[in-house]
Amino acid sequence: MSLEAIRYSRGSLQILNQLLLPHQSRYEAVRGAPAIALVGCLSLAVELQGGAGGPGLAALVAFVRDALSFLVTARPTAVNMARAARDLAATAVQEAKREGATEDEVRERVIRCAELMLEKDLRDNRSIGDLGAQHLLQRVAPGGGKVTVLTHCNTGALATAGYGTALGVIRSLHHLGRLEQAFCTETRPYNQGSRLTAFELVYEQIPATLIGDSMAAAAMAHRGVSAVVVGADHVVANGDTANKVGTYQLAITAKHHGIPFYVAAPSSSCNLSLETGQDIVIEERPGQELTDINGVRIAAPGIGVWNPAFDITPHELITGGIITELGVFAPEELRAALNSTVSQGGHLDGPPQ
Ligand code: MRU
C-alpha cells in the first residue's frame, strides 16, 4: 500500500502527523503546499457535511468565506491554499445565487468541489512524474542508460494527494527502470528530507542516498548527479520560484556544474498575478528550529538566529524547466503556456488579494 498523508471519505478526514515520522505513524497534522490546501478545503467539507454554517443561504456563504479566509493565513508563502480558497468561495457564492438554491445544494457543491481538488491533485502528480521523467531522460540520457537525481525537502505522497511532484518524477524514473539512484538532502532545519523523503524512498524501495545540505556541491562534483528536481510553493509569472530554503543554493551549484535544474509543480502552484519572486512573502519561523534538536539546545546560548522557511530561485537558474501537469516549460514560456490554458477554460490568474 502506498503512503497517504490525507485519508478522506465523506464526513471524515485523517491527516498523517509528519512531525512524528519516521518513528511513529499517527494521523493528525499537515505540511507541503498542495497537502495544506487540500486538507484546508476537505476540513471545511467535513464541517459542512456535519451541518456547520447557516441557517440561511447568506449565513452559509459567510461561514464558508470566513473559514477559508482564516485558512489562507496558515502558510503565507504557498499559493495553493489561497487559490483553492478563492475557487471554493466562488463556488459557494455562485450556487447560492442560483434561482431556488437550497442550503443543502450549496453544501453539496462546495463539498464536491473540495473532493474534486483531491482527485485532480493525484492525477496531476502522475502527469508531472511522467512528463518530467521523459523530459529529463531526453535531456540527460538520450541514448539510454540510468540517471541520478538530487532532490530537496519532501515533495512526495506525504506533501500531496499522492505520488508527489519532484518525488513523482523520481518515482516515474524508477518505474521506467532508468533511475540509478536519488540523492535526498537532509533539509535543515526541519529535516523533511531525512525524516520524510528518506522514509518514502525506503518505503517504496527506490535506491537512494541521504546527504547533508552542505554536501550537495560535493555530490554534484563527485557522485554523478545528472539533474536536480525540486518542488515549489509558489511559481510566479517570470518563472521565479519559492521553495524550501536551500533550493536557491542548489540551483546556483547545479548551474556551476552544468547540471539541469528542474522545478516540478502543479499549475495550481503557479500564479500569474505576481510578476517576480520579489513579490512573494517569505515565512520566517522560530529560531528554536535551528538552535534546538528534539528539544535539546545545541547552539551557543545568546546567538541571534534568522530562520526563513523558504527562498526564491531566480528563473534564470531553472535551466531544465518547470514541470507541470500541462507540460514542461522553460521559465520564459510559462506565462504563455498557462494563459493558453486559461483561454481554454482554466483560471490561473491568482489567489484572492
Ligand atoms: O515547510 P514545508 O515542509 O511545508 O515545505 C515544503 C516544501 O517546501 C515543498 O517543496 C513544497 O511545499 C512543495 S510540496 C509538493
Boltz pocket constraint, residues with backbone or C-beta under 6 A from the ligand:
constraints:
  - pocket:
      binder: B
      contacts: [[A, 31], [A, 32], [A, 33], [A, 34], [A, 152], [A, 153], [A, 154], [A, 155], [A, 156], [A, 159], [A, 160], [A, 164], [A, 165], [A, 166], [A, 192], [A, 230], [A, 231], [A, 232], [A, 233], [A, 243], [A, 244], [A, 245], [A, 264], [A, 309]]
      max_distance: 6.0
